[in-house]
């Protein structure tokens, strides 16, 4: 397989994942994704932002999230996010430390 075809297939797979999470599975909470898989929608939007920044495209976290979510984070939270349980929050702290670390 040539490089351009591989890149196009990878991009198509990413778009399918993004659309799946944005449209078909809005019920899946980010905290559950992070606790089970070590990444969530916010991670995906951060990786998108980092890739843009590496190519000299100025993009901040808010812009990347709006591209990935198709709306502002406030809109997303109001429409789809539920309150996390204390068990979910405890698991998230561990998962975040293991998978993301200090982003400050």
SETIKOL-361427 format. One record per residue (C-alpha): y negated, x negated, z; residue number from 1. Coordinates in steps of 0.1 Angstrom, whole numbers, m for minus. Example, Ala and Ser with C-alpha at 12.3 -4.5 7.8 and 13.67 -1.06 7.14 Angstrom:
// SETIKOL-361427
SITE  north   east     up  num
SITE     45   m123     78    1
SITE     11   m137     71    2
***
This chain:
// SETIKOL-361427
SITE  north   east     up  num
SITE      0      0      0    1
SITE    m34    m14     m9    2
SITE    m61    m18     17    3
SITE    m84     10      5    4
SITE    m56     35      5    5
SITE    m46     25     40    6
SITE    m82     29     52    7
SITE    m85     63     35    8
SITE    m52     75     52    9
SITE    m63     62     86   10
SITE    m97     80     82   11
SITE    m78    112     72   12
SITE    m56    110    102   13
SITE    m86    105    125   14
SITE   m104    135    109   15
SITE    m72    156    115   16
SITE    m71    145    151   17
SITE   m108    152    156   18
SITE   m105    187    140   19
SITE    m73    195    159   20
SITE    m91    187    192   21
SITE   m124    204    182   22
SITE   m110    235    166   23
SITE    m74    242    173   24
SITE    m70    229    209   25
SITE   m103    235    226   26
SITE    m82    246    256   27
SITE    m69    211    262   28
SITE    m92    196    288   29
SITE   m105    160    285   30
SITE    m94    153    321   31
SITE    m58    162    312   32
SITE    m59    141    281   33
SITE    m72    111    300   34
SITE    m46    116    328   35
SITE    m17    119    304   36
SITE    m27     97    274   37
SITE    m54     73    288   38
SITE    m80     86    264   39
SITE   m100    117    257   40
SITE   m126    132    233   41
SITE   m153    111    250   42
SITE   m132     79    243   43
SITE   m128     89    207   44
SITE   m166     95    203   45
SITE   m173     61    221   46
SITE   m150     43    197   47
SITE   m168     60    168   48
SITE   m201     49    183   49
SITE   m189     13    188   50
SITE   m176     11    152   51
SITE   m210     23    140   52
SITE   m229     m1    161   53
SITE   m207    m30    150   54
SITE   m217    m22    114   55
SITE   m254    m22    123   56
SITE   m257     16    125   57
SITE   m278     27    154   58
SITE   m260     54    173   59
SITE   m261     63    210   60
SITE   m235     81    231   61
SITE   m252    115    228   62
SITE   m253    112    190   63
SITE   m217    101    188   64
SITE   m205    129    210   65
SITE   m224    155    190   66
SITE   m207    142    158   67
SITE   m173    142    174   68
SITE   m177    176    193   69
SITE   m197    193    166   70
SITE   m222    204    192   71
SITE   m240    190    223   72
SITE   m219    182    254   73
SITE   m238    209    273   74
SITE   m227    235    247   75
SITE   m191    222    248   76
SITE   m189    222    285   77
SITE   m203    258    287   78
SITE   m178    270    261   79
SITE   m146    252    269   80
SITE   m146    230    300   81
SITE   m131    243    332   82
SITE   m134    229    367   83
SITE   m111    201    375   84
SITE    m88    203    406   85
SITE    m89    176    432   86
SITE    m55    165    420   87
SITE    m68    161    384   88
SITE    m99    143    397   89
SITE    m78    118    417   90
SITE    m55    111    387   91
SITE    m86    107    365   92
SITE   m101     80    388   93
SITE    m69     60    384   94
SITE    m65     66    347   95
SITE   m102     58    340   96
SITE   m100     25    359   97
SITE    m68     15    341   98
SITE    m79     26    306   99
SITE   m116     23    304  100
SITE   m127      2    333  101
SITE   m164     m5    341  102
SITE   m186      7    313  103
SITE   m218      0    332  104
***
